[in-house]
Amino acid sequence: MDVVLLTWNDSEVAHRAVTSVVASRGLEIAVWVVDNGSVPEFAPPRSVSGVLRHPENQGVARGRNSGATLGKAPLVCFLDSDATVDPDALRLLAGALEDPRVAMAVPVFADQPPEASAGMRPSIRRKLMRAAGLSARYGSSGPGPVREVDFAIGACQVIRRSVFDQLGGFDARIFYGPEDIEFCDRVRAAGWRILQIEDAVVRHEPRRRNRSLLTRRGRRHALSLIRFYMSRSRP
C-alpha cells in the first residue's frame, strides 16, 4: 500500500502521522509526503519513502493527485497530516478491498460515531451546518461493523489504484472543498461500492471545530461548497 500524506505548515503533526503509519501491522507500506508549499519545508524522517515539494500550496486535490503518482502499489491511502492510524487499521481497510466490487474503504474515527465521517451523501444544508459547527453527523447508513456508504470524508481513504486512475483522481479544479464528495459521487456512478469498517480505528480531531465561517479558510471552504452544489444543480 502507498500512503500519501499531504502537509502544509504542520510539520509536527505530520511527523506523528508518519510514525503511526510505519507502525502498521500486516502490510507492506510506503509513505509518500507531499509538501504543499510549507515554510519552512517539511523535514522528513528516514522512514519516508520520498517527498514531493511544491513551491506553493496546490490545494488538496492537486496535492493528493501528485502524491499518487509517486508509488505503484495496487492500493493507495490518502491520509490527513493530522490523523494517526492504529496499528491494524490499514490492514483491515485493505482487507475490505479484497471484494472486487469495492473501490474504497474508510475507517471510523476514535471517539466519534460512524456518522461523523461517512454515510448518506450530504446535502448542501448539512455541509454548511457542519462547516458552521452546527451539526456533527451525516445521514446514517445503518447499523453494523461494515457499512456501505454513499460518501466518506477525505481524512483517511484507502482506494483501489486502478479505480483512482480510471476516474482521473480528484477534481483538480477544487482547491479546498468538497473534492471528497465529488470523488465519491464518481466512484458510485461507475458502479463501485464504498465501505466503512468500524474496527479500523483512526484518530482524527473533527476539523469543524477549526473551520469557523468567521475565518478566511472557513469562508473559502463554504464558498467552495456552494459552487460545487450549484454546479451539480445545473442542467
C-alpha contacts under 8 A as a table, 3 or more apart, distances in Angstrom:
res1	aa1	res2	aa2	distance
1	M	27	L	7.20
1	M	28	E	6.27
1	M	29	I	4.88
1	M	30	A	6.43
1	M	73	A	5.27
1	M	74	P	6.66
1	M	75	L	4.96
1	M	76	V	5.63
1	M	77	C	7.13
2	D	29	I	5.80
2	D	30	A	4.92
2	D	31	V	6.04
2	D	32	W	7.15
2	D	68	A	7.96
2	D	71	G	6.09
2	D	72	K	7.38
2	D	73	A	5.74
2	D	75	L	6.38
2	D	76	V	4.71
2	D	77	C	6.13
3	V	29	I	7.01
3	V	30	A	6.12
3	V	31	V	4.83
3	V	32	W	6.01
3	V	76	V	5.75
3	V	77	C	4.59
3	V	78	F	5.99
3	V	79	L	6.93
4	V	31	V	6.19
4	V	32	W	4.93
4	V	33	V	5.86
4	V	34	V	7.27
4	V	64	R	6.92
4	V	67	G	5.79
4	V	68	A	6.60
4	V	76	V	7.20
4	V	77	C	6.03
4	V	78	F	4.98
4	V	79	L	6.21
5	L	14	A	7.82
5	L	31	V	7.42
5	L	32	W	6.25
5	L	33	V	4.85
5	L	34	V	6.19
5	L	64	R	7.77
5	L	67	G	7.82
5	L	78	F	6.23
5	L	79	L	5.21
5	L	80	D	6.04
5	L	81	S	5.88
6	L	33	V	5.92
6	L	34	V	4.83
6	L	35	D	6.25
6	L	36	N	6.85
6	L	60	V	7.64
6	L	63	G	6.74
6	L	64	R	6.63
6	L	67	G	7.96
6	L	79	L	7.34
6	L	80	D	6.37
6	L	81	S	6.02
7	T	10	D	6.21
7	T	11	S	7.06
7	T	14	A	6.50
7	T	33	V	7.18
7	T	34	V	6.19
7	T	35	D	5.16
7	T	36	N	6.00
7	T	38	S	7.40
7	T	42	F	7.79
7	T	80	D	7.79
7	T	81	S	5.68
8	W	11	S	7.53
8	W	35	D	6.11
8	W	36	N	5.23
8	W	37	G	6.32
8	W	38	S	4.88
8	W	57	N	7.50
9	N	37	G	7.86
9	N	38	S	4.70
9	N	39	V	6.18
9	N	40	P	7.41
9	N	41	E	7.98
9	N	42	F	7.78
10	D	13	V	5.84
10	D	14	A	6.15
10	D	38	S	7.94
10	D	81	S	7.48
11	S	14	A	5.02
11	S	15	H	6.16
11	S	42	F	5.79
11	S	43	A	7.58
12	E	15	H	5.33
12	E	16	R	6.71
13	V	16	R	5.06
13	V	17	A	6.35
13	V	81	S	6.28
13	V	82	D	5.38
14	A	17	A	4.99
14	A	18	V	6.28
14	A	81	S	4.56
14	A	82	D	6.16
15	H	18	V	5.12
15	H	19	T	6.20
15	H	44	P	7.64
15	H	45	P	7.43
16	R	19	T	5.09
16	R	20	S	6.30
16	R	82	D	7.89
16	R	84	T	6.92
17	A	20	S	5.23
17	A	21	V	6.33
17	A	81	S	5.92
17	A	82	D	6.49
17	A	83	A	5.79
17	A	84	T	4.77
17	A	85	V	7.39
18	V	21	V	5.14
18	V	22	V	6.31
18	V	31	V	7.28
18	V	47	S	7.90
18	V	48	V	7.50
18	V	84	T	7.88
19	T	22	V	5.48
19	T	23	A	6.43
20	S	23	A	5.26
20	S	24	S	6.81
20	S	84	T	5.55
20	S	85	V	5.61
20	S	86	D	6.91
20	S	87	P	7.23
21	V	24	S	5.38
21	V	31	V	7.69
21	V	84	T	7.20
21	V	85	V	6.19
21	V	87	P	7.58
22	V	29	I	7.18
22	V	31	V	7.74
22	V	47	S	7.14
23	A	87	P	5.94
24	S	27	L	7.00
24	S	85	V	7.74
24	S	86	D	7.12
24	S	87	P	4.19
24	S	88	D	6.00
24	S	89	A	7.52
24	S	90	L	6.95
24	S	91	R	7.66
25	R	87	P	5.50
25	R	88	D	5.61
25	R	91	R	6.88
26	G	88	D	7.40
26	G	91	R	5.98
27	L	90	L	7.75
27	L	91	R	6.09
30	A	48	V	7.20
30	A	49	S	5.83
30	A	71	G	7.82
31	V	47	S	7.60
31	V	48	V	5.17
31	V	49	S	5.39
31	V	50	G	7.16
32	W	48	V	6.22
32	W	49	S	5.69
32	W	50	G	5.19
32	W	51	V	5.93
32	W	52	L	7.80
32	W	67	G	6.67
32	W	70	L	7.05
32	W	71	G	7.82
33	V	48	V	7.32
33	V	50	G	6.42
33	V	51	V	4.75
33	V	52	L	6.32
33	V	67	G	7.03
34	V	51	V	5.74
34	V	52	L	4.80
34	V	53	R	5.95
34	V	54	H	7.55
34	V	63	G	6.56
34	V	64	R	7.44
34	V	66	S	7.76
34	V	67	G	5.90
35	D	38	S	6.10
35	D	41	E	7.17
35	D	42	F	6.32
35	D	51	V	6.96
35	D	52	L	6.08
35	D	53	R	4.72
35	D	54	H	6.10
36	N	53	R	6.34
36	N	54	H	5.15
36	N	55	P	7.17
36	N	56	E	6.05
36	N	57	N	4.68
36	N	58	Q	6.21
36	N	59	G	7.59
36	N	63	G	6.59
37	G	41	E	7.28
37	G	53	R	6.80
37	G	54	H	5.18
37	G	55	P	4.88
37	G	56	E	4.00
37	G	57	N	4.87
37	G	58	Q	7.82
38	S	41	E	5.02
38	S	42	F	6.53
38	S	56	E	7.55
38	S	57	N	7.77
39	V	42	F	7.85
44	P	47	S	7.96
44	P	48	V	6.40
44	P	51	V	7.38
45	P	48	V	5.91
46	R	49	S	7.77
48	V	51	V	7.50
50	G	70	L	7.96
52	L	67	G	7.16
54	H	57	N	6.83
54	H	58	Q	7.28
58	Q	61	A	7.90
58	Q	62	R	5.73
58	Q	63	G	5.68
58	Q	175	F	7.24
59	G	62	R	5.76
59	G	63	G	5.90
59	G	174	I	7.57
59	G	175	F	4.42
59	G	176	Y	5.80
60	V	63	G	5.16
60	V	64	R	6.03
60	V	174	I	7.81
60	V	175	F	5.95
60	V	176	Y	5.81
60	V	179	E	7.92
61	A	64	R	5.34
61	A	65	N	6.06
61	A	170	F	5.25
61	A	171	D	6.14
61	A	172	A	5.15
61	A	173	R	7.80
61	A	174	I	6.42
61	A	175	F	6.40
61	A	176	Y	7.58
61	A	179	E	6.45
62	R	65	N	5.07
62	R	66	S	6.16
62	R	170	F	7.38
62	R	171	D	7.77
62	R	172	A	5.05
62	R	175	F	7.58
63	G	66	S	5.33
63	G	67	G	6.35
64	R	67	G	4.97
64	R	68	A	6.22
64	R	78	F	7.24
64	R	170	F	7.75
65	N	68	A	5.21
65	N	69	T	6.92
65	N	169	G	6.08
65	N	170	F	6.51
65	N	172	A	7.96
66	S	69	T	5.54
66	S	70	L	7.35
67	G	70	L	5.55
67	G	71	G	7.94
68	A	71	G	6.31
68	A	76	V	7.17
69	T	72	K	7.48
73	A	76	V	6.76
73	A	161	R	7.42
74	P	160	R	6.18
74	P	161	R	5.22
74	P	162	S	7.07
75	L	94	A	7.51
75	L	158	V	6.68
75	L	159	I	5.73
75	L	160	R	4.80
75	L	161	R	5.19
76	V	158	V	5.69
76	V	159	I	5.42
76	V	160	R	6.52
76	V	161	R	5.96
77	C	156	C	6.82
77	C	157	Q	5.50
77	C	158	V	4.18
77	C	159	I	6.18
78	F	154	G	7.22
78	F	155	A	7.15
78	F	156	C	5.58
78	F	157	Q	5.36
78	F	158	V	6.52
79	L	83	A	6.75
79	L	154	G	7.47
79	L	155	A	5.43
79	L	156	C	4.57
79	L	157	Q	6.80
80	D	83	A	5.38
80	D	154	G	7.56
80	D	155	A	4.81
80	D	156	C	6.51
82	D	204	H	6.45
82	D	205	E	7.80
83	A	155	A	7.07
83	A	156	C	7.81
83	A	202	V	6.86
83	A	203	R	5.55
83	A	204	H	4.61
83	A	205	E	7.63
84	T	202	V	5.79
84	T	203	R	5.16
84	T	204	H	6.73
85	V	88	D	7.96
85	V	89	A	6.05
85	V	90	L	7.36
85	V	201	V	6.56
85	V	202	V	4.44
85	V	203	R	6.21
86	D	89	A	5.28
86	D	90	L	7.95
86	D	200	A	7.58
86	D	201	V	5.78
86	D	202	V	5.87
86	D	203	R	7.69
87	P	90	L	7.47
88	D	91	R	5.37
88	D	92	L	6.25
88	D	200	A	6.86
88	D	201	V	7.98
89	A	92	L	5.29
89	A	93	L	6.28
89	A	107	P	7.53
89	A	199	D	7.35
89	A	200	A	4.13
89	A	201	V	5.48
89	A	202	V	6.81
90	L	93	L	5.02
90	L	94	A	6.01
90	L	158	V	7.95
90	L	200	A	7.03
91	R	94	A	5.09
91	R	95	G	6.14
92	L	95	G	5.00
92	L	96	A	6.59
92	L	197	I	7.57
92	L	199	D	7.45
92	L	200	A	5.80
93	L	96	A	5.31
93	L	97	L	7.05
93	L	105	A	5.48
93	L	106	V	6.57
93	L	107	P	7.22
93	L	158	V	6.68
93	L	197	I	6.78
93	L	200	A	6.46
94	A	97	L	5.39
94	A	98	E	7.14
94	A	105	A	7.38
94	A	158	V	7.09
95	G	98	E	5.43
96	A	99	D	6.27
96	A	102	V	7.32
96	A	105	A	6.41
96	A	195	L	7.41
96	A	197	I	7.80
97	L	100	P	6.60
97	L	101	R	7.90
97	L	102	V	5.46
97	L	103	A	6.61
97	L	104	M	6.96
97	L	105	A	6.86
97	L	160	R	7.31
98	E	102	V	7.71
99	D	102	V	5.62
100	P	103	A	7.71
101	R	192	W	5.76
101	R	193	R	6.07
102	V	105	A	7.56
102	V	192	W	5.72
102	V	193	R	4.56
102	V	194	I	5.96
102	V	195	L	7.21
103	A	159	I	5.74
103	A	160	R	5.28
103	A	163	V	6.50
103	A	187	V	7.24
103	A	192	W	5.66
103	A	193	R	5.80
103	A	194	I	6.12
104	M	157	Q	6.68
104	M	158	V	5.53
104	M	159	I	4.45
104	M	160	R	6.43
104	M	193	R	6.91
104	M	194	I	4.85
104	M	195	L	6.42
105	A	157	Q	6.15
105	A	158	V	5.25
105	A	159	I	6.64
105	A	194	I	5.83
105	A	195	L	4.87
105	A	196	Q	5.75
105	A	197	I	7.01
106	V	152	A	6.94
106	V	156	C	6.28
106	V	157	Q	5.10
106	V	158	V	6.32
106	V	194	I	7.78
106	V	195	L	6.34
106	V	196	Q	4.80
106	V	197	I	6.21
106	V	200	A	7.89
107	P	156	C	7.08
107	P	157	Q	7.79
107	P	196	Q	5.58
107	P	197	I	5.19
107	P	198	E	6.12
107	P	199	D	7.50
107	P	200	A	5.06
107	P	201	V	5.87
107	P	202	V	6.39
108	V	112	Q	7.28
108	V	113	P	7.25
108	V	114	P	5.34
108	V	117	S	7.18
108	V	196	Q	6.96
108	V	197	I	6.54
108	V	198	E	5.21
108	V	199	D	7.38
108	V	200	A	6.41
108	V	201	V	5.65
108	V	202	V	6.59
109	F	112	Q	5.59
109	F	113	P	7.52
109	F	114	P	7.28
109	F	117	S	7.48
109	F	201	V	5.70
109	F	202	V	4.89
109	F	203	R	5.42
109	F	204	H	6.25
110	A	201	V	5.97
110	A	202	V	5.96
110	A	203	R	5.18
110	A	204	H	7.26
112	Q	116	A	6.25
113	P	116	A	5.52
113	P	117	S	7.95
114	P	117	S	6.11
114	P	118	A	6.37
114	P	119	G	7.76
114	P	198	E	7.41
115	E	118	A	5.24
115	E	119	G	5.71
115	E	137	R	5.05
115	E	138	Y	5.15
115	E	139	G	6.50
115	E	140	S	5.68
115	E	141	S	7.75
116	A	136	A	5.80
116	A	137	R	4.27
116	A	138	Y	6.01
117	S	137	R	7.11
117	S	138	Y	7.04
117	S	152	A	5.75
117	S	153	I	5.57
118	A	138	Y	6.42
118	A	149	V	6.50
118	A	150	D	7.61
118	A	151	F	5.56
118	A	152	A	4.08
118	A	153	I	6.35
118	A	196	Q	7.37
119	G	138	Y	5.73
119	G	139	G	5.49
119	G	140	S	5.25
119	G	141	S	4.95
119	G	148	E	7.94
119	G	149	V	4.78
119	G	150	D	5.80
119	G	151	F	5.70
119	G	152	A	6.64
120	M	138	Y	6.39
120	M	139	G	4.88
120	M	140	S	6.19
120	M	141	S	5.99
120	M	149	V	6.13
120	M	150	D	5.05
120	M	151	F	6.21
121	R	138	Y	7.73
121	R	139	G	7.50
121	R	150	D	5.26
121	R	151	F	5.39
121	R	181	I	7.53
122	P	125	R	7.95
122	P	126	R	5.99
122	P	127	K	6.28
122	P	138	Y	6.37
122	P	139	G	7.21
122	P	151	F	7.86
123	S	126	R	5.30
123	S	127	K	6.30
124	I	127	K	5.06
124	I	128	L	6.04
124	I	225	L	7.09
124	I	226	I	7.15
124	I	229	Y	6.51
125	R	128	L	5.31
125	R	129	M	6.12
126	R	129	M	5.00
126	R	130	R	6.18
126	R	135	S	7.19
126	R	138	Y	7.34
127	K	130	R	5.11
127	K	131	A	6.13
127	K	225	L	7.62
128	L	131	A	4.86
128	L	132	A	6.11
128	L	222	A	6.55
128	L	225	L	7.68
129	M	132	A	5.07
129	M	133	G	6.15
129	M	134	L	4.92
129	M	135	S	5.40
130	R	133	G	4.90
130	R	134	L	5.62
130	R	135	S	4.76
130	R	136	A	6.15
130	R	137	R	7.81
130	R	208	R	6.24
131	A	134	L	7.62
131	A	208	R	5.62
131	A	211	R	6.10
131	A	212	S	6.69
131	A	213	L	6.95
131	A	218	G	7.16
131	A	221	H	7.88
131	A	222	A	6.93
132	A	135	S	7.87
132	A	208	R	7.12
132	A	211	R	7.17
132	A	212	S	5.69
132	A	213	L	5.84
133	G	136	A	7.26
133	G	208	R	5.58
133	G	209	R	6.39
133	G	211	R	7.80
133	G	212	S	7.13
141	S	147	R	6.67
141	S	148	E	6.84
141	S	149	V	5.87
142	G	147	R	6.93
143	P	147	R	7.07
144	G	147	R	6.12
145	P	197	I	6.11
145	P	198	E	4.96
145	P	199	D	7.00
146	V	195	L	6.56
146	V	196	Q	5.69
146	V	197	I	4.89
146	V	198	E	6.26
147	R	195	L	5.52
147	R	196	Q	5.13
147	R	197	I	6.79
148	E	193	R	6.96
148	E	194	I	5.72
148	E	195	L	4.54
148	E	196	Q	6.30
149	V	152	A	7.29
149	V	193	R	7.87
149	V	194	I	5.69
149	V	195	L	5.93
149	V	196	Q	6.73
150	D	184	C	7.00
150	D	185	D	7.62
150	D	188	R	7.35
150	D	194	I	6.77
151	F	180	D	7.76
151	F	181	I	6.23
151	F	184	C	5.58
151	F	185	D	7.53
151	F	194	I	7.41
152	A	157	Q	7.83
152	A	180	D	7.10
152	A	181	I	7.38
152	A	184	C	7.46
153	I	156	C	7.34
153	I	157	Q	7.83
153	I	180	D	5.89
153	I	181	I	7.43
154	G	157	Q	5.90
154	G	180	D	5.38
155	A	204	H	7.67
156	C	202	V	7.88
159	I	163	V	7.43
159	I	164	F	6.76
160	R	163	V	5.46
160	R	164	F	6.35
161	R	164	F	4.89
161	R	165	D	6.05
162	S	165	D	5.24
162	S	166	Q	5.96
163	V	166	Q	4.91
163	V	167	L	6.07
163	V	187	V	7.83
164	F	167	L	5.38
164	F	168	G	6.22
164	F	169	G	5.12
165	D	168	G	5.04
165	D	169	G	5.90
166	Q	169	G	7.78
167	L	186	R	7.29
167	L	187	V	7.64
168	G	171	D	7.83
169	G	183	F	7.59
170	F	179	E	6.22
170	F	180	D	7.70
170	F	182	E	7.79
170	F	183	F	5.94
171	D	174	I	5.89
171	D	179	E	6.28
171	D	182	E	7.43
171	D	183	F	7.33
172	A	175	F	6.97
174	I	177	G	6.29
174	I	178	P	7.27
174	I	179	E	6.07
174	I	224	S	7.46
176	Y	179	E	7.46
176	Y	220	R	7.55
176	Y	221	H	6.10
176	Y	224	S	7.04
177	G	180	D	7.95
177	G	221	H	5.18
177	G	222	A	7.64
177	G	224	S	5.27
177	G	225	L	6.06
178	P	181	I	5.21
178	P	182	E	6.27
178	P	224	S	7.11
178	P	225	L	6.12
178	P	228	F	7.25
179	E	182	E	5.09
179	E	183	F	6.08
180	D	183	F	5.29
180	D	184	C	6.18
181	I	184	C	5.19
181	I	185	D	6.12
182	E	185	D	5.11
182	E	186	R	6.54
183	F	186	R	5.20
183	F	187	V	6.24
184	C	187	V	4.97
184	C	188	R	6.26
185	D	188	R	5.44
185	D	189	A	6.09
186	R	189	A	4.93
186	R	190	A	6.09
187	V	190	A	5.35
187	V	191	G	6.79
187	V	192	W	5.61
187	V	193	R	7.39
188	R	191	G	5.12
188	R	192	W	5.07
188	R	193	R	6.22
188	R	194	I	7.66
189	A	192	W	7.39
197	I	200	A	5.58
198	E	201	V	7.01
206	P	209	R	6.34
207	R	210	N	5.22
207	R	211	R	6.19
208	R	211	R	4.88
208	R	212	S	7.10
209	R	212	S	6.98
211	R	215	T	7.13
211	R	217	R	6.93
211	R	218	G	4.81
212	S	215	T	5.66
212	S	218	G	5.21
212	S	219	R	7.81
213	L	216	R	7.50
213	L	217	R	7.77
213	L	218	G	4.45
213	L	219	R	5.04
213	L	222	A	7.33
214	L	218	G	6.56
214	L	219	R	6.78
215	T	218	G	5.06
215	T	219	R	6.22
216	R	219	R	5.22
216	R	220	R	6.16
217	R	220	R	5.06
217	R	221	H	6.16
218	G	221	H	5.12
218	G	222	A	6.22
219	R	222	A	5.07
219	R	223	L	6.14
220	R	223	L	5.18
220	R	224	S	6.19
221	H	224	S	5.09
221	H	225	L	6.33
222	A	225	L	5.10
222	A	226	I	6.31
223	L	226	I	5.08
223	L	227	R	6.17
224	S	227	R	5.19
224	S	228	F	6.10
225	L	228	F	5.09
225	L	229	Y	6.22
226	I	229	Y	5.35
226	I	230	M	6.00
227	R	230	M	5.13
227	R	231	S	6.08
228	F	231	S	5.27
228	F	232	R	6.42
229	Y	232	R	5.07
229	Y	233	S	6.38
230	M	233	S	5.19
230	M	234	R	6.68
231	S	234	R	5.51
